[in-house]
Amino acid sequence: MNRSHILAVAVTAAVANLAHAAPASLLPASNPFAKPSTLQFQYPAFDKIKNEDFAPAFEEGMRQQSAEIDAIANSKSAPTFDNTIVAMERSGLLLNRVSTTFYSLVGANTNPTLDALDKDLAPKLAAHSDKIRLNEKLFKRIQTLYDKRAKLHLDPESAYLLERYHTDFVRAGAKLSAADKETLKAYNGKIAALQTQFSQNVLKEANASALVVDTRAELAGMSDKAIDAAAALAKKDGLDGKFKVPVVNTTQQAPLSVLTNRATREKLLALSLARGSHGGDYDNRQLVLDLAKARAERAKLLGYPNHAAYMLEDQTAKTTDAVNNLLAEFAKPAVRNAKKEAGEIQKVIDAEGGKFQATAYDWNYYTDKVRQARYAFDENQLRPYFEFNNVLVNGVFFAATKEYGITFKERHDLPVYNPDVRVFDVFDADGKQLAIFLHDPYARSNKRGGAWMNAYVGQNKLLGTHPVIANHLNIPKPAAGEPTLLTYDEVRTMFHEFGHALHGMFSNVKYPRFSGTRVPRDYVEFPSQVNEMWMAWPEVLSNYAKHYQTGAAMPKELLDKVQASSKFNEGYRTTEYLAASILDQKWHQLGAEQIPTDVLGFEATALRDAGVDFPLVPPRYRTTYFSHVFSGGYSAGYYGYLWAEKLDADTVEWFKEHGGLKRENGDRFRQMLLSRGGTMDAMDMYRNFRGRDAKIEPLLERRGLTGE
């Protein structure tokens, strides 16, 4: 999701037909953000945007919106829904335009100039948001409308919008005293600056922590082309004759599954685990402590015992107890299964005469051997059948066409910020264009880790805008002329992120505040996780899983083995995820007076107390490079993937019960969930679709956690 969403009201939407005259622009007409893009659907004019265009556009965007908000707050007219709530929804055209593009590029294609501006902007934008949310006159108008909401005769979406604005402002501190508001502003500015610094440190540390070796032999097990790429990267960085392997954002690293040299595996994992905690310019330990304390102090000021309690109140989970209970319910069976899997790994090591005990850096390498012994195949047998374009066009797009009737046509006339980005028109079942979709697949040194979706332009009827949606992945780019062959997990990620894209593209709401994925954080992953089901659906899999050289379909026996192994290594996968989720909660359930001094010591104690301190399975993210929660929008919210997966697993059962890949099923899911954005309570939306609350059993079964 787009980082600019943190600005909330400050950048919710565009100005159009504001009741009060919009302030004259001080931005030169030559600035590409001065007016909406003239490209279709207001697609960003990437070819015209320069680094120096952003700062003046942000400055003018904040100035304009401040004037617009002041006009609303100081209006002599009695507050009405249109002249207050709708007027705010229409505010911030310029700021929204520059913010969505800027933060998308900071994530996907940054440079030192953008990084410096990002640091400078963070506290300024926090202050701008505070200026709106803490405006007493503005809140008085909202409160007046809220108090008489039953008499306003609003349609359901408008009534919910009024309720959400009131909640947003109260949670932002609108009812605090004048003195406390000033304190809150200081916290918000400090937190914004710390989060930005953390994010930049993580990216720089990943680049600095790359594995460098002296000989090809040390990289034995990697393909010749992968080793050649490591040599080229080393040469590019002035290390002629050496080999350099990048480190990605997660703890485990992909080469660990193929490297035969155990010392190299040990070195690679050690580099990964040490990120942000071994001194130097990018050490994040003090930042973590400062950020945890500032968040806790802000929560206390707002009347909450801790940051997690503050964040969860506005999610579907509601309470820390609910989240703690969910994580605890999974911890014991997950670790139990992971220990069984470790036992299988040790048997292989012993059978090979290894004479050593398995460690975390052995897991991925020997897991493939266990898989091969148990199912007679390994991950590398799958890759020739998972060629990137086939997966995208004949898998991801094919499933969407079958389920929703939408079609895709690639276009090459729109500008892109990197040559690897592809652009597609998306057409609805009736032939009308629905959206524009960008796909940015490859990893780059100036691109943050992980995979995500963002909206350059969100749909809403108030302003008449159509979706421009992007997916970003971090697939290693092969050498020139070589095919991009994906792992099973990379295929799953493509389907997952496209689920987010569908959520954005199918949005059919009136107000910008509710557009697309603007739903509770622990609900937003639900639709995307449902979309993962189609990757292994027989009709879809057989359509894209074809050998990149011969075009031959994946053999049925290999298909059967893939299906049979669906729960393989789930103990590991669940445990590493739970460990990270528990760290997130442990840090953010601290009161301001409970902040420790030793980051790594606190981390070790937290994992031990939760029963997930299994040395062979380190957390998916350690504290010092956990960008989701210390720089992204998932603070106290990383549990949301599991929370949403409960809904997802139960929904998959619904699809199966109703015939699976059928248009009527897709149309129902689209109409009742994907199109509605945040227009109503998320769990009410789910219950309307499913006819009841979600059951936990399908999720336990999926993850192989039902037996002793």
Sequence and secondary structure as in RCSB ss.txt:
>XXXX:A:sequence
MNRSHILAVAVTAAVANLAHAAPASLLPASNPFAKPSTLQFQYPAFDKIKNEDFAPAFEEGMRQQSAEIDAIANS
KSAPTFDNTIVAMERSGLLLNRVSTTFYSLVGANTNPTLDALDKDLAPKLAAHSDKIRLNEKLFKRIQTLYDKRA
KLHLDPESAYLLERYHTDFVRAGAKLSAADKETLKAYNGKIAALQTQFSQNVLKEANASALVVDTRAELAGMSDK
AIDAAAALAKKDGLDGKFKVPVVNTTQQAPLSVLTNRATREKLLALSLARGSHGGDYDNRQLVLDLAKARAERAK
LLGYPNHAAYMLEDQTAKTTDAVNNLLAEFAKPAVRNAKKEAGEIQKVIDAEGGKFQATAYDWNYYTDKVRQARY
AFDENQLRPYFEFNNVLVNGVFFAATKEYGITFKERHDLPVYNPDVRVFDVFDADGKQLAIFLHDPYARSNKRGG
AWMNAYVGQNKLLGTHPVIANHLNIPKPAAGEPTLLTYDEVRTMFHEFGHALHGMFSNVKYPRFSGTRVPRDYVE
FPSQVNEMWMAWPEVLSNYAKHYQTGAAMPKELLDKVQASSKFNEGYRTTEYLAASILDQKWHQLGAEQIPTDVL
GFEATALRDAGVDFPLVPPRYRTTYFSHVFSGGYSAGYYGYLWAEKLDADTVEWFKEHGGLKRENGDRFRQMLLS
RGGTMDAMDMYRNFRGRDAKIEPLLERRGLTGE
>XXXX:A:secstr
  GGGGGGGGGS    S SS      S TTSTTSS  SSGGG   GGG  HHHHHHHHHHHHHHHHHHHHHHHT 
SS   IIIIIIHHHT  HHHHHHHHHHHHHHHHS  HHHHHHHHHHHHHHHHHHHHHHT HHHHHHHHHHHHTGG
GS   HHHHHHHHHHHHHHHHTTTTS HHHHHHHHHHHHHHHHHHHHHHHHHHHHHHHT EEES GGGGTTS HH
HHHHHHHHHHHTT TT EEE   SSSS GGGGT   HHHHHHHHHHHHHTTSSSSTT  HHHHHHHHHHHHHHHH
HTT SSHHHHHHTTSSS SHHHHHHHHHHHHHHHHHHHHHHHHHHHHHHHHTT  S   GGGHHHHHHHHHHHHH
S  HHHHGGG BHHHHIIIIIIHHHHHHH  EEEEE SS  SSTT EEEEEE TTS EEEEEEEEEE  TTS SS
 EEEEEE  BTTTTB  EEEEEEEE    TT   B  HHHHHHHHHHHHHHHHHHT   SSGGG TT S HHHHH
HHHHHHGGGGG HHHHHHH B TTT  B  HHHHHHHHHTTTTTHHHHHHHHHHHHHHHHHHHT  GGG  S HH
HHHHHHHHHTT   TTS  SS GGG HHHHTSS TTTTTHHHHHHHHHHHHHHHHHHTTSS HHHHHHHHHHTGG
GTTSS HHHHHHHHHSS   SHHHHHHTT S  
